[in-house]
């Protein structure tokens, strides 16, 4: 019995040859399916290729028309590449299972292109979409309302004036004072006048009586009468003094209302000016409304692609870790051992890229891609440069993705000059045409997490065209005339999973300034009207006050007059009816009488 | 019925017991290995050049492929323990650094587990199977020669010749 069989060896070789022929025959088709299926799973969106061709002898491969569909729109590709060609290092692949591509070509990379046939979007492939943020819209109604400043009359109809409130609060008190003094003037003052006349009469009468005094008894009676009249005058003086005091007090009350009304009117004017003329603070936030959505959209897309691509930059590093962490499954896992001559599993030394963007062809270069940069020792560099494109003067995008150290450092620089941008419109009200933009930006990502960067878009040559001729349109036309240069800045921060994108622009500032200028005139007129109206209210109360003042002066003069008259009467009474004089006179008369008797 | 018939035919053929036993063992190794790689190709090559029963090899490989599928997690665990066993790491590292060895997938946990289990089982299985085949042939030949109806199936003719020689 033979142990070995020669025909078996021949059969094995024949079968092996048949297998390779079969493999060659089906290989391209199988790889095509693998790329499509694997790509769709990895990118979470349909991936299609038109054809895959290989030459297993020279290890050259070519992919025709790679299309990565948009999972939201089946008729759109997020990326499409007309041709991908590469050749692999055979020795590295066969001996060491290393996929080393020396030269690669990516021809016509295009973004967001239309598809000829719709992509088959499976429900499972569709990512959960986060509830769409409400699109920011300009509130034109409130915008125009800001310029429709009401008249002073309209304002005063709906606003409560403190001037009126203060005046009304004092009204009752002033009325009481007024009535009181009117009553005094009507009833008491004539009485006083009459009383003075009466007293003058009585004094004259007593003067006559005094000359006729003969007996001591008469003198006694006379003295009592004098005493009585003096007392009466004294009382009158006291009463007048009391009235004077009351008048002073009431005058004080009335006078205190005047500054109150004055202050209230001042406050009213201030308040209304503030309320109806400073409504333009905060601006319109136009830049974010017009450009925010688009810029944020691009940045968020770029971040999404970065998140998909970044694991491939260090897959080699994480292989060993993976085996320890993952559970055992069908087909097992590979345990990696130390290589005597370490080399990354995947390397693309040099790739030429041609990008279709801004209606132009931009050539690019990818250098030193590897799945383990620590071993390879070189960071991945991708650059795109072009000049005198259809829509720009220069285009430079230079990026470095560095994983050679423990700290992952990625740096992306962008500079585009004189980019002819599309027309931007604001809710069909106004359109910015003939835009030329200079773009400059830098984004740094540390440890694939911390995001820091900026993007500045300087618009020049912009022509604003107003599309609607309604009230807001007219205002916008005036507002945007001559604005042809402005910038939109984007500040990027936060983390890759929750980026913080802030948009700022001098456009808002310019517009706010213009708006302020436009309303300045209206506001000045309003202020003047308000001043006039409030002043007229104030004057109405002040006239009343002046009347009070006048009345008080009249009352004061009456009272002073009465007081001086009473004082004069008292003086007269004291002088003319002095009892000592008449006492002496009686004594002398009595002495003469006694002389005659003796 | 076809596989059983094939087994019976092989058992009663004029092939030596080692040819059948070795075919079963090669089938076991190839069947337990999780996927096609250089290791699998090497054992298939052995099947072709060593004068073993190809039919039995195919049957054995199919049977052990099912067993391998069931034992996959166990084989993977064994493979992992062996591949990460510290004293053996220099050996694996040395093999890992030999050109073309990566295509053998020896560093795959299931491949290593299956290879190890099948190689351990190979020798005892070879001895036991040889003995069993010999015993089978002695007993069954006597039994089938006794009944003319069974004899008329002619599946034992070759063996009959062998027995007749004795």
Interface residues (C-beta under 8 A of the other chain):
Chain A: X1 X2 X3 X4 X5 X8 X9 X11 X12 X15 X94 X95 X96 X97 X323 X328 X329 X330 X331 X332 X333 X334 X335 X336 X337 X338 X339 X340 X341
Chain B: X15 X16 X19 X34 X35 X44 X45 X47 X48 X49 X50 X51 X69 X72 X73 X75 X76 X77 X79 X80 X83 X84 X89 X92 X93 X96 X97 X99 X100 X102 X103 X105 X107 X108 X109 X110 X111 X113
